[in-house]
Amino acid sequence: MKKPFCTWEGDTLVLNILGTPNAKRDAIGKVKGHQLCVSVTEAPVVRT
């Protein structure tokens, strides 16, 4: 059985996201394995 990308933990919806920064456009893609692909145009922020 395939593992879902989302589950409920009580009243909280938990999403397993595969994020892609610096993409050409913002988009919510298809499910890849047990992760939902999400692309954003913004660059990643490194905090120390």
N, C-alpha and C positions, 0 to 999 in steps of 0.2 A: 504494500500500500504506500502511496506517495505521501510524504510529509507536507502538510500545508504551510503556506507562507504566513498565515495569520492564525492566532489562537486567542481565546478568551481566558483571562485569569481573573475570575470574579467579575467585576464591572469594568475591567480594563482590557482593551483590545491591543494585543501585542503583534506588531508587524515585523517581519524579517525582511529588511531592505538591503539591496545591493546598489549602492550609490555610485554614480559616475560624475565627478566634478569636471569643469572645463568642457562640457559638451557643446555641440553646435546649437542645441535648443533645449529648453526645459521640456521634459516628457516623462510620462508614466508609461512604462513598457509592459512587456509580457512577463509572466512568471518563468523564472529560469531555475530549475531544480526546486528548491524550497525557499527561494527568495524572489521578491518583487523588484524588478529593475526600474530604477528611477534615475533620470539624468537631469543635471542642473548646469546652467551656464556659468554660475559663480565659481570662482577659484576657491580651493580649500584654504581655511584659516588655520595657521599654526600658532597655538598659544603655549606659552611656557610658564 
